[in-house]
Amino acid sequence: MSDPQPTVTANGQSIEVQLPLSLHDFLEGQGMLPRSVVVELNGEAVSPSEFADRQLSGGDSMEIVKIVAGG
């Protein structure tokens, strides 16, 4: 019997992931442009420059907010 698929929670939605997985690759996999979002991972704001280096773990929780330009 295999281990259950790891999941992360994004904006309250549980999503199955294949680990290892960077935050950058997760965002792209969800159809988001990493440079157009702000991410809070486990209660900590993550700078876009860190997305490629930040590895997700099963059980991580994040809030993702799209940046909207304009007035």
Phi and psi restraints in degrees (range 20) as a CNS / XPLOR table:
assign (resid 1 and name C) (resid 2 and name N)
       (resid 2 and name CA) (resid 2 and name C) 1.0 -87.0 20.0 2
assign (resid 2 and name N) (resid 2 and name CA)
       (resid 2 and name C) (resid 3 and name N) 1.0 159.9 20.0 2
assign (resid 2 and name C) (resid 3 and name N)
       (resid 3 and name CA) (resid 3 and name C) 1.0 -67.1 20.0 2
assign (resid 3 and name N) (resid 3 and name CA)
       (resid 3 and name C) (resid 4 and name N) 1.0 150.2 20.0 2
assign (resid 3 and name C) (resid 4 and name N)
       (resid 4 and name CA) (resid 4 and name C) 1.0 -63.8 20.0 2
assign (resid 4 and name N) (resid 4 and name CA)
       (resid 4 and name C) (resid 5 and name N) 1.0 149.5 20.0 2
assign (resid 4 and name C) (resid 5 and name N)
       (resid 5 and name CA) (resid 5 and name C) 1.0 -63.0 20.0 2
assign (resid 5 and name N) (resid 5 and name CA)
       (resid 5 and name C) (resid 6 and name N) 1.0 130.2 20.0 2
assign (resid 5 and name C) (resid 6 and name N)
       (resid 6 and name CA) (resid 6 and name C) 1.0 -64.9 20.0 2
assign (resid 6 and name N) (resid 6 and name CA)
       (resid 6 and name C) (resid 7 and name N) 1.0 148.8 20.0 2
assign (resid 6 and name C) (resid 7 and name N)
       (resid 7 and name CA) (resid 7 and name C) 1.0 -129.1 20.0 2
assign (resid 7 and name N) (resid 7 and name CA)
       (resid 7 and name C) (resid 8 and name N) 1.0 154.4 20.0 2
assign (resid 7 and name C) (resid 8 and name N)
       (resid 8 and name CA) (resid 8 and name C) 1.0 -124.2 20.0 2
assign (resid 8 and name N) (resid 8 and name CA)
       (resid 8 and name C) (resid 9 and name N) 1.0 159.6 20.0 2
assign (resid 8 and name C) (resid 9 and name N)
       (resid 9 and name CA) (resid 9 and name C) 1.0 -111.4 20.0 2
assign (resid 9 and name N) (resid 9 and name CA)
       (resid 9 and name C) (resid 10 and name N) 1.0 124.7 20.0 2
assign (resid 9 and name C) (resid 10 and name N)
       (resid 10 and name CA) (resid 10 and name C) 1.0 -123.5 20.0 2
assign (resid 10 and name N) (resid 10 and name CA)
       (resid 10 and name C) (resid 11 and name N) 1.0 117.5 20.0 2
assign (resid 10 and name C) (resid 11 and name N)
       (resid 11 and name CA) (resid 11 and name C) 1.0 51.6 20.0 2
assign (resid 11 and name N) (resid 11 and name CA)
       (resid 11 and name C) (resid 12 and name N) 1.0 41.9 20.0 2
assign (resid 11 and name C) (resid 12 and name N)
       (resid 12 and name CA) (resid 12 and name C) 1.0 82.7 20.0 2
assign (resid 12 and name N) (resid 12 and name CA)
       (resid 12 and name C) (resid 13 and name N) 1.0 -1.2 20.0 2
assign (resid 12 and name C) (resid 13 and name N)
       (resid 13 and name CA) (resid 13 and name C) 1.0 -107.5 20.0 2
assign (resid 13 and name N) (resid 13 and name CA)
       (resid 13 and name C) (resid 14 and name N) 1.0 129.1 20.0 2
assign (resid 13 and name C) (resid 14 and name N)
       (resid 14 and name CA) (resid 14 and name C) 1.0 -80.5 20.0 2
assign (resid 14 and name N) (resid 14 and name CA)
       (resid 14 and name C) (resid 15 and name N) 1.0 128.2 20.0 2
assign (resid 14 and name C) (resid 15 and name N)
       (resid 15 and name CA) (resid 15 and name C) 1.0 -128.5 20.0 2
assign (resid 15 and name N) (resid 15 and name CA)
       (resid 15 and name C) (resid 16 and name N) 1.0 128.4 20.0 2
assign (resid 15 and name C) (resid 16 and name N)
       (resid 16 and name CA) (resid 16 and name C) 1.0 -73.9 20.0 2
assign (resid 16 and name N) (resid 16 and name CA)
       (resid 16 and name C) (resid 17 and name N) 1.0 139.6 20.0 2
assign (resid 16 and name C) (resid 17 and name N)
       (resid 17 and name CA) (resid 17 and name C) 1.0 -133.2 20.0 2
assign (resid 17 and name N) (resid 17 and name CA)
       (resid 17 and name C) (resid 18 and name N) 1.0 158.8 20.0 2
assign (resid 17 and name C) (resid 18 and name N)
       (resid 18 and name CA) (resid 18 and name C) 1.0 -103.0 20.0 2
assign (resid 18 and name N) (resid 18 and name CA)
       (resid 18 and name C) (resid 19 and name N) 1.0 116.8 20.0 2
assign (resid 18 and name C) (resid 19 and name N)
       (resid 19 and name CA) (resid 19 and name C) 1.0 -94.9 20.0 2
assign (resid 19 and name N) (resid 19 and name CA)
       (resid 19 and name C) (resid 20 and name N) 1.0 150.2 20.0 2
assign (resid 19 and name C) (resid 20 and name N)
       (resid 20 and name CA) (resid 20 and name C) 1.0 -72.4 20.0 2
assign (resid 20 and name N) (resid 20 and name CA)
       (resid 20 and name C) (resid 21 and name N) 1.0 150.7 20.0 2
assign (resid 20 and name C) (resid 21 and name N)
       (resid 21 and name CA) (resid 21 and name C) 1.0 -151.6 20.0 2
assign (resid 21 and name N) (resid 21 and name CA)
       (resid 21 and name C) (resid 22 and name N) 1.0 126.9 20.0 2
assign (resid 21 and name C) (resid 22 and name N)
       (resid 22 and name CA) (resid 22 and name C) 1.0 -82.7 20.0 2
assign (resid 22 and name N) (resid 22 and name CA)
       (resid 22 and name C) (resid 23 and name N) 1.0 158.5 20.0 2
assign (resid 22 and name C) (resid 23 and name N)
       (resid 23 and name CA) (resid 23 and name C) 1.0 -60.5 20.0 2
assign (resid 23 and name N) (resid 23 and name CA)
       (resid 23 and name C) (resid 24 and name N) 1.0 -39.7 20.0 2
assign (resid 23 and name C) (resid 24 and name N)
       (resid 24 and name CA) (resid 24 and name C) 1.0 -58.5 20.0 2
assign (resid 24 and name N) (resid 24 and name CA)
       (resid 24 and name C) (resid 25 and name N) 1.0 -49.0 20.0 2
assign (resid 24 and name C) (resid 25 and name N)
       (resid 25 and name CA) (resid 25 and name C) 1.0 -66.6 20.0 2
assign (resid 25 and name N) (resid 25 and name CA)
       (resid 25 and name C) (resid 26 and name N) 1.0 -35.2 20.0 2
assign (resid 25 and name C) (resid 26 and name N)
       (resid 26 and name CA) (resid 26 and name C) 1.0 -61.5 20.0 2
assign (resid 26 and name N) (resid 26 and name CA)
       (resid 26 and name C) (resid 27 and name N) 1.0 -48.0 20.0 2
assign (resid 26 and name C) (resid 27 and name N)
       (resid 27 and name CA) (resid 27 and name C) 1.0 -60.4 20.0 2
assign (resid 27 and name N) (resid 27 and name CA)
       (resid 27 and name C) (resid 28 and name N) 1.0 -44.9 20.0 2
assign (resid 27 and name C) (resid 28 and name N)
       (resid 28 and name CA) (resid 28 and name C) 1.0 -62.4 20.0 2
assign (resid 28 and name N) (resid 28 and name CA)
       (resid 28 and name C) (resid 29 and name N) 1.0 -39.5 20.0 2
assign (resid 28 and name C) (resid 29 and name N)
       (resid 29 and name CA) (resid 29 and name C) 1.0 -64.3 20.0 2
assign (resid 29 and name N) (resid 29 and name CA)
       (resid 29 and name C) (resid 30 and name N) 1.0 -24.2 20.0 2
assign (resid 29 and name C) (resid 30 and name N)
       (resid 30 and name CA) (resid 30 and name C) 1.0 -91.4 20.0 2
assign (resid 30 and name N) (resid 30 and name CA)
       (resid 30 and name C) (resid 31 and name N) 1.0 5.2 20.0 2
assign (resid 30 and name C) (resid 31 and name N)
       (resid 31 and name CA) (resid 31 and name C) 1.0 79.5 20.0 2
assign (resid 31 and name N) (resid 31 and name CA)
       (resid 31 and name C) (resid 32 and name N) 1.0 21.6 20.0 2
assign (resid 31 and name C) (resid 32 and name N)
       (resid 32 and name CA) (resid 32 and name C) 1.0 -107.8 20.0 2
assign (resid 32 and name N) (resid 32 and name CA)
       (resid 32 and name C) (resid 33 and name N) 1.0 144.6 20.0 2
assign (resid 32 and name C) (resid 33 and name N)
       (resid 33 and name CA) (resid 33 and name C) 1.0 -83.6 20.0 2
assign (resid 33 and name N) (resid 33 and name CA)
       (resid 33 and name C) (resid 34 and name N) 1.0 117.0 20.0 2
assign (resid 33 and name C) (resid 34 and name N)
       (resid 34 and name CA) (resid 34 and name C) 1.0 -54.1 20.0 2
assign (resid 34 and name N) (resid 34 and name CA)
       (resid 34 and name C) (resid 35 and name N) 1.0 -31.3 20.0 2
assign (resid 34 and name C) (resid 35 and name N)
       (resid 35 and name CA) (resid 35 and name C) 1.0 -79.5 20.0 2
assign (resid 35 and name N) (resid 35 and name CA)
       (resid 35 and name C) (resid 36 and name N) 1.0 -4.7 20.0 2
assign (resid 35 and name C) (resid 36 and name N)
       (resid 36 and name CA) (resid 36 and name C) 1.0 -111.0 20.0 2
assign (resid 36 and name N) (resid 36 and name CA)
       (resid 36 and name C) (resid 37 and name N) 1.0 16.5 20.0 2
assign (resid 36 and name C) (resid 37 and name N)
       (resid 37 and name CA) (resid 37 and name C) 1.0 -133.6 20.0 2
assign (resid 37 and name N) (resid 37 and name CA)
       (resid 37 and name C) (resid 38 and name N) 1.0 157.7 20.0 2
assign (resid 37 and name C) (resid 38 and name N)
       (resid 38 and name CA) (resid 38 and name C) 1.0 -113.7 20.0 2
assign (resid 38 and name N) (resid 38 and name CA)
       (resid 38 and name C) (resid 39 and name N) 1.0 133.8 20.0 2
assign (resid 38 and name C) (resid 39 and name N)
       (resid 39 and name CA) (resid 39 and name C) 1.0 -123.4 20.0 2
assign (resid 39 and name N) (resid 39 and name CA)
       (resid 39 and name C) (resid 40 and name N) 1.0 133.6 20.0 2
assign (resid 39 and name C) (resid 40 and name N)
       (resid 40 and name CA) (resid 40 and name C) 1.0 -112.7 20.0 2
assign (resid 40 and name N) (resid 40 and name CA)
       (resid 40 and name C) (resid 41 and name N) 1.0 116.4 20.0 2
assign (resid 40 and name C) (resid 41 and name N)
       (resid 41 and name CA) (resid 41 and name C) 1.0 -109.4 20.0 2
assign (resid 41 and name N) (resid 41 and name CA)
       (resid 41 and name C) (resid 42 and name N) 1.0 117.4 20.0 2
assign (resid 41 and name C) (resid 42 and name N)
       (resid 42 and name CA) (resid 42 and name C) 1.0 52.2 20.0 2
assign (resid 42 and name N) (resid 42 and name CA)
       (resid 42 and name C) (resid 43 and name N) 1.0 40.8 20.0 2
assign (resid 42 and name C) (resid 43 and name N)
       (resid 43 and name CA) (resid 43 and name C) 1.0 84.0 20.0 2
assign (resid 43 and name N) (resid 43 and name CA)
       (resid 43 and name C) (resid 44 and name N) 1.0 2.7 20.0 2
assign (resid 43 and name C) (resid 44 and name N)
       (resid 44 and name CA) (resid 44 and name C) 1.0 -118.5 20.0 2
assign (resid 44 and name N) (resid 44 and name CA)
       (resid 44 and name C) (resid 45 and name N) 1.0 127.3 20.0 2
assign (resid 44 and name C) (resid 45 and name N)
       (resid 45 and name CA) (resid 45 and name C) 1.0 -65.9 20.0 2
assign (resid 45 and name N) (resid 45 and name CA)
       (resid 45 and name C) (resid 46 and name N) 1.0 136.1 20.0 2
assign (resid 45 and name C) (resid 46 and name N)
       (resid 46 and name CA) (resid 46 and name C) 1.0 -115.3 20.0 2
assign (resid 46 and name N) (resid 46 and name CA)
       (resid 46 and name C) (resid 47 and name N) 1.0 126.3 20.0 2
assign (resid 46 and name C) (resid 47 and name N)
       (resid 47 and name CA) (resid 47 and name C) 1.0 -70.2 20.0 2
assign (resid 47 and name N) (resid 47 and name CA)
       (resid 47 and name C) (resid 48 and name N) 1.0 141.3 20.0 2
assign (resid 47 and name C) (resid 48 and name N)
       (resid 48 and name CA) (resid 48 and name C) 1.0 -54.4 20.0 2
assign (resid 48 and name N) (resid 48 and name CA)
       (resid 48 and name C) (resid 49 and name N) 1.0 -29.1 20.0 2
assign (resid 48 and name C) (resid 49 and name N)
       (resid 49 and name CA) (resid 49 and name C) 1.0 -68.5 20.0 2
assign (resid 49 and name N) (resid 49 and name CA)
       (resid 49 and name C) (resid 50 and name N) 1.0 -14.9 20.0 2
assign (resid 49 and name C) (resid 50 and name N)
       (resid 50 and name CA) (resid 50 and name C) 1.0 -97.3 20.0 2
assign (resid 50 and name N) (resid 50 and name CA)
       (resid 50 and name C) (resid 51 and name N) 1.0 -8.5 20.0 2
assign (resid 50 and name C) (resid 51 and name N)
       (resid 51 and name CA) (resid 51 and name C) 1.0 -55.3 20.0 2
assign (resid 51 and name N) (resid 51 and name CA)
       (resid 51 and name C) (resid 52 and name N) 1.0 -42.8 20.0 2
assign (resid 51 and name C) (resid 52 and name N)
       (resid 52 and name CA) (resid 52 and name C) 1.0 -69.2 20.0 2
assign (resid 52 and name N) (resid 52 and name CA)
       (resid 52 and name C) (resid 53 and name N) 1.0 -29.4 20.0 2
assign (resid 52 and name C) (resid 53 and name N)
       (resid 53 and name CA) (resid 53 and name C) 1.0 -91.4 20.0 2
assign (resid 53 and name N) (resid 53 and name CA)
       (resid 53 and name C) (resid 54 and name N) 1.0 -17.6 20.0 2
assign (resid 53 and name C) (resid 54 and name N)
       (resid 54 and name CA) (resid 54 and name C) 1.0 -84.0 20.0 2
assign (resid 54 and name N) (resid 54 and name CA)
       (resid 54 and name C) (resid 55 and name N) 1.0 115.6 20.0 2
assign (resid 54 and name C) (resid 55 and name N)
       (resid 55 and name CA) (resid 55 and name C) 1.0 -92.0 20.0 2
assign (resid 55 and name N) (resid 55 and name CA)
       (resid 55 and name C) (resid 56 and name N) 1.0 136.2 20.0 2
assign (resid 55 and name C) (resid 56 and name N)
       (resid 56 and name CA) (resid 56 and name C) 1.0 -83.4 20.0 2
assign (resid 56 and name N) (resid 56 and name CA)
       (resid 56 and name C) (resid 57 and name N) 1.0 153.9 20.0 2
assign (resid 56 and name C) (resid 57 and name N)
       (resid 57 and name CA) (resid 57 and name C) 1.0 -126.6 20.0 2
assign (resid 57 and name N) (resid 57 and name CA)
       (resid 57 and name C) (resid 58 and name N) 1.0 153.1 20.0 2
assign (resid 57 and name C) (resid 58 and name N)
       (resid 58 and name CA) (resid 58 and name C) 1.0 -56.1 20.0 2
assign (resid 58 and name N) (resid 58 and name CA)
       (resid 58 and name C) (resid 59 and name N) 1.0 134.8 20.0 2
assign (resid 58 and name C) (resid 59 and name N)
       (resid 59 and name CA) (resid 59 and name C) 1.0 93.0 20.0 2
assign (resid 59 and name N) (resid 59 and name CA)
       (resid 59 and name C) (resid 60 and name N) 1.0 -6.7 20.0 2
assign (resid 59 and name C) (resid 60 and name N)
       (resid 60 and name CA) (resid 60 and name C) 1.0 -61.8 20.0 2
assign (resid 60 and name N) (resid 60 and name CA)
       (resid 60 and name C) (resid 61 and name N) 1.0 150.1 20.0 2
assign (resid 60 and name C) (resid 61 and name N)
       (resid 61 and name CA) (resid 61 and name C) 1.0 -127.1 20.0 2
assign (resid 61 and name N) (resid 61 and name CA)
       (resid 61 and name C) (resid 62 and name N) 1.0 134.3 20.0 2
assign (resid 61 and name C) (resid 62 and name N)
       (resid 62 and name CA) (resid 62 and name C) 1.0 -140.4 20.0 2
assign (resid 62 and name N) (resid 62 and name CA)
       (resid 62 and name C) (resid 63 and name N) 1.0 152.7 20.0 2
assign (resid 62 and name C) (resid 63 and name N)
       (resid 63 and name CA) (resid 63 and name C) 1.0 -113.7 20.0 2
assign (resid 63 and name N) (resid 63 and name CA)
       (resid 63 and name C) (resid 64 and name N) 1.0 129.3 20.0 2
assign (resid 63 and name C) (resid 64 and name N)
       (resid 64 and name CA) (resid 64 and name C) 1.0 -119.7 20.0 2
assign (resid 64 and name N) (resid 64 and name CA)
       (resid 64 and name C) (resid 65 and name N) 1.0 125.0 20.0 2
assign (resid 64 and name C) (resid 65 and name N)
       (resid 65 and name CA) (resid 65 and name C) 1.0 -120.7 20.0 2
assign (resid 65 and name N) (resid 65 and name CA)
       (resid 65 and name C) (resid 66 and name N) 1.0 126.6 20.0 2
assign (resid 65 and name C) (resid 66 and name N)
       (resid 66 and name CA) (resid 66 and name C) 1.0 -77.6 20.0 2
assign (resid 66 and name N) (resid 66 and name CA)
       (resid 66 and name C) (resid 67 and name N) 1.0 135.7 20.0 2
assign (resid 66 and name C) (resid 67 and name N)
       (resid 67 and name CA) (resid 67 and name C) 1.0 -83.2 20.0 2
assign (resid 67 and name N) (resid 67 and name CA)
       (resid 67 and name C) (resid 68 and name N) 1.0 129.2 20.0 2
assign (resid 67 and name C) (resid 68 and name N)
       (resid 68 and name CA) (resid 68 and name C) 1.0 -113.5 20.0 2
assign (resid 68 and name N) (resid 68 and name CA)
       (resid 68 and name C) (resid 69 and name N) 1.0 121.6 20.0 2
assign (resid 68 and name C) (resid 69 and name N)
       (resid 69 and name CA) (resid 69 and name C) 1.0 -86.4 20.0 2
assign (resid 69 and name N) (resid 69 and name CA)
       (resid 69 and name C) (resid 70 and name N) 1.0 155.4 20.0 2
assign (resid 69 and name C) (resid 70 and name N)
       (resid 70 and name CA) (resid 70 and name C) 1.0 117.9 20.0 2
assign (resid 70 and name N) (resid 70 and name CA)
       (resid 70 and name C) (resid 71 and name N) 1.0 -177.8 20.0 2
